[in-house]
Amino acid sequence: MGDTDQMDNPIVLDIAAYTLTEYVAAKPLESNLEVVFTDAKQSKPCAQPDYDEKLKFPFVRENYKPTAVHIIDAQELVSADAATETKRVVELTLDLTPLAELIYDPGDTLAVLPCNNSNVVAKLLQRLNLTEQADTTCYVRLVPNCTKKTAKVPVYVPTSATPREIFTFYLNLHGVPHKQLLSALGNCTSDVKERAFLESLSAKQGVAHYQSLIFERGLCLMQLLDICGSCMPTLALLVEHLPRLLPRPYSIANSPLEYTKQLRIIYSILDKKPGVTTSMLDAKLSLVKEQQVAKLFVYPRTQNSFRFTAAELPGNQILIAVGTALAPFLGFLAHKELSESKSTGQTWLYVGAKTLQAVLKQQQLSHWETTSVLQRLRVCYSRTSTGDEPKYVQDLLEKDASELVDLLQQPSTVMYICADGAKISKSIEETVRGCLQRVLQLDERTALEKIKELRSLGKYREDIWL
């Protein structure tokens, strides 16, 4: 759920239509924490997050922590097109000077730490009657005589921070509210009808309404507070039970051979309901355009097998990407082009996009094809293809099935797939399985075992994003 949508378009809802006459509310969450304010007031509110040593970050590479880096350039690669539902795509170049010792390979990922929109945070602080204390340092602790053995202060909340910092950097204000939280919010609601509405959503009997409002319409905390004007949760309750504002991973879109102290990442953004991280990146983009200082907090993520290193350079690669998932392969191909190795294998690239204009770095891809960095380039367009033209990468793979399987079976060949883990990657796997089944004349079970074998041998590698 995007920040802009919640700020500019408060939702209007007839809560009576979603309130049950008979229900058993979910057991509400208990509040096991309390917030204690100090006399210290921040002179520079929310200047930067305090990522102290005790905070743990997912998949952080050993000996690294979140570090501020400057955005030194920004380029729009693809313009938004409402007619084809094409997202706007932007490439950011980051100054790695603060991470000067970082060694990375094409395929590695960088975690970007998001922050919530300042206007959304200010609105929430005002709602909770915390505006006057918004920039006063506080600390969170267990309530005296807490009886819940598993209760603890969230490990991702700093030892001391201000309410504004807590809501800006550490808590996800736009996540899916689970039923126990809804029931707890009901306990914080004085209006009888509003309380019944929240409790109905939390009840087993209200599963259809929960599905409709929470999953399909995407209602989250901020919109529920708009709907239920008498709901007044405490800061302690939200600190304890809101989910963490998690870092967002982005593929590095260049080779380390291109730059010594820079790297590039690529993001796409929806015009309507943009996500928290992409909204933040777009705000930084505005600063860059105005030639103002723009910083991001980032850290390198743990490396995995989805990499293109000196070990893979002599072999063959089959690269399959959809949309902005082409980003890591731009680094693969630049690495191959700039490598001093004279022994390189074949590289085939399959790209799916909505339109020709939505393909990233078209001229660069054509250059790599004409200079034989790429031995095969296949591109399809799901929104503009006509007749028998392939619409999806799956169609391209099926069309090349015989040659594709022959190349995949060579000992040095690795297939890399970068795509949506929810649907597209599964569909691509089914297509590859079908190609193996047809070309090698296998039954379905044996073809599935073949995919498992390719994975275990490191010949089928995926970078799955959600």
C-alpha positions, 0 to 999 in steps of 0.5 A: 500500500502506498503512502500517497494513496493513504494521505490524499484519498482517505477511504470512505466505508459504510462500516455497518455493511461489514459488521456482524450481528453475531461473532466471537472476536479474536483474542486481543493482543496484550500490551506487555510494553510501556514507553518511558519519556526522558527530558531529552529533546532532539534538536534535529528531528529524524536527522538519520536513523540510529542503527546501533550494534544491537539491531539485527538486519536480514541477510546482512553480509558479515562485518557490514552494517547499514551505511549512508551513501550518496546518490550521485546520478539518476536516469529514467530508463522507462516512462510510465504508460497507463495504456499498457500498465507500464511502470516508470523505471529509474536507475540510481548510481550510488557512491560507494566511498563509505563502503570502499572495501566492498567486493561484489560480483554481478548478481549480488544484491544491496539492501536499501533501508526504507523510511515512512513518508514524513506526512504519514508519520506526522498524521499518526503522531497527531492522531495519537496525541504525540505531536508535542512529544514527537521529538522527545527521546523515549525508551521502551521496556517491559511493563512491571510484573509482566507475566508473559514469559515470551514478552520482549522489546522488539530487537529492531527498535533502538534502545532509545529513540523518539516517537517520530524516529520509531514510526519513520524508520522501524515500524511498517505502518502499511503492512497487513494487520492480523486479526489479533491486532484488529481485536486489540485496536477494537479494545482501544476504540470508544465508539460502540459501532466502530469497535464492533466493526473491528471485532467483526473483522477479527472474528472467525465468522468475519473471514469474508469481510477480512478477505475483502477489506484487508487483502483485496482492498488493502486496508492497513493501520492508517486507513483503519484509523481514518475509518474508526475515529475513536480508535486510540492505540497506545505507542507501546501497543503499536511498537509491540505488535506492528511488523518491522519496516524491512529493508528492500533488496535490489540487484546490483545492475553493473559489473565491478569492472565498470566502476571502482567506487560506484554501483547502480540499482534499478527500481520501478514505481507505480503511479498509483499506490506506490510502495514505501521504499519506491516512494522514498526513492522517488523523493530522493530522486527529486532531491537529485534533480534539484542538485541537493544532497540525497542519501540512502542507508544500504548494506550488502547482502549475503552472497549466494549462488546467483552470481557471475564470477570468474568460475562461470565466465568460461562456461555457457549462460542462459539468462531469463528475465521479465521486466526490471528483473533484467537488472542483474543480467546487465551486470553479467553482460558488462562483466563478460564484455570487460573481462580480460579472459579470452575463454568465454562461453555462449550467452543467451538472453531471453527478455519479456517486457510489456512493450518495446519501450519497456525493455531496459537498455535496448541499445546496450543489449543490441551492442552486446549482440553485435559484438558477440557478448550475446550469442542469442537475444530473444525479446517478446512484448506481452501487450503489443505482440500480434498474430503468432508472435511470442507474447511471453518468455515462456513462448520464446523458450518453447520456440527454442526448446530443442537448442535450449535443452541441448545447450542446458545439458552441456556440463558448463551451462548454467541457467539463471532465472530472475522473475516474480516468485509468486507466479512467473518463476513457477510458470518458467519452471513449468515451461523448462520442464515441458521442454525437457519432457518433449525434447528428451522424451521424458515423462512428467515425473522424470522431467521434474526430477531432472529439474531437481537434479539441475538445481542440485548441480548448480545449473538452475539458479533463481533470483526470486523477488516478491 
